[in-house]
Amino acid sequence: MTSDHRAAPVAILGSNTAAVSPSAQTPNAITVKGFKISTQKFPILKAEPIEAMTKKLGISPPEMIFGDNFVAIEHEKSGWAINFNAFDALDRVDKTGESMLKVAYSKEWQKSREATHDGIKEVVKPFDWSYSTDYKGTVITSHGHDFQESSKPIPIELLKRPDPILFFDEVILYEDELADNGITMLSCKVRVMPARLLLLSRFFMRLDNVLLRLRDTRVFVDFESAEVTREYQSKECEYEAVRQKLASARDDIPAIMRDPNRLSDILPTIEKRLERASLANQWED
């Protein structure tokens, strides 16, 4: 069973979002050995597109929603692509309320959200107000080829090489301060080198005094073999347990609790999945 979204090839330009920016802007892009990597960054959505997105999603969006932003990787010969955008990520947030964090902050959040989205008249049913998502990207393929389970990890040693960086960008998809009781954020960054690339899509949630959650999706592409490896890791731990673990250290504990890079080495892994897609000669099938 896969949790990927499926979309037509046009979705690589972010057309799954509820809004399309009125001003034309060419995405930042680079093509290396048949792979096109592109990114787009716009300001946060305004009231009208936010309302349209709310109706389409069925949930109230985060405080800061960058609905026109995306990061995309496209293999031009085969038509295979994967892109990361805010709408598809939010569409995987639990809309039933079953996984909603049942803590005192819930009512505070509800009040703040009513004030923030005062112009939205529809009553939105309960949902996971931490905006936690297991989004691994929107896969686009016209040949039916998909990721298959794999045991072959991303070659970290190759990524440690001092290869020249041809292209780098970091894109925020959404962010929310959880009624001033923490932060939830989904961001995506990509680094392109002459022989390979690495994309990291990271969901980070810190609910103060309650929970720390990290969900990383890494996409590694070897340009020569046209092989794509996707790794998904979910990590989380109770806030107090992490704080106690750091208590004996001399480091700045509050700073670490706000740094997902530092927390990644501390939080226990609760789920890990490796997948692989081979695109070599795919267009000849």
C-alpha positions, 0 to 999 in steps of 0.5 A: 500500500502506498500513500503517494498522490497520483497526478497528471503530468501538469501537476509538476508546476503545482497546479494541484494547489487551490490557487495559481499566482496571477503573476507569471514567474519562471521557476528556478530550474536546472537540467542535468543528464536528463533530469530537470530540477525546478523550484518555485517560491512565492509569498504566502497566499492571500485571503481569497486563495486561502478560502478556496483551499479551505473549501477544497481541503475541508480543513482550515489551513495553517497560519502561513500557507505557501500554496504556490511553492513547489520543488519538482524532479522530472525525468524528461525522457520517461515522463516520470516525476515527483513534486512536493507542494503544500496542497497535497501535503495538507490533503494527507492531514488526518481530517477525522480528528482521530489523531488529534492531540487531545491537550489543553492547547486544543481550545486555544488553537481553535480560538486563535484559528477562528480569529485568524480565518474570520472571513471563512464562514464554513464550519470546519469539522475537527482535524489534526490541528498539528498539521502532521503529514506523512506526505512523501511527494506527489508521483507522476508517471505515464508508464505505471512504473512506481517505487518498489520496496528496497533494502538498498540505502541512500549512499551517504558516503557519496553525498559526503564527497566535496562535489561542486553544488550546481543548484541548491534551494530551500522552499517552505510549504507551510508553517504554524505556531500552534497558538504560540505553543510551539511550531509545525512546519513543512519544508523542502530543500534540494542539492544538485551535484554533477552525478547525483542529487538529494532532496529532503522534505522535512515535517517538524512539529514541536508542541511545547511540553507535549511532543516532538515529531519529525518526518523526513522524506529523502529522495536520492537520484543517481544520474548515471544509472537513472535510479531513484531511492526514496527513504521515509523516516518518522521519529517522535518522543514526548517533550519531557523525555527529550528534555530529561535526556538533554539535562546532563548536557552542557548544551543550550537545551531550549535551542536544541529543542527548536533545532530539527537537525539536532533533534534528528539524532536524539528522537527515536525512529518509529517508522522507516521505509526504503523504496527504489524506482529504476527509470533506465530505458523506461520509455521503451516499455 
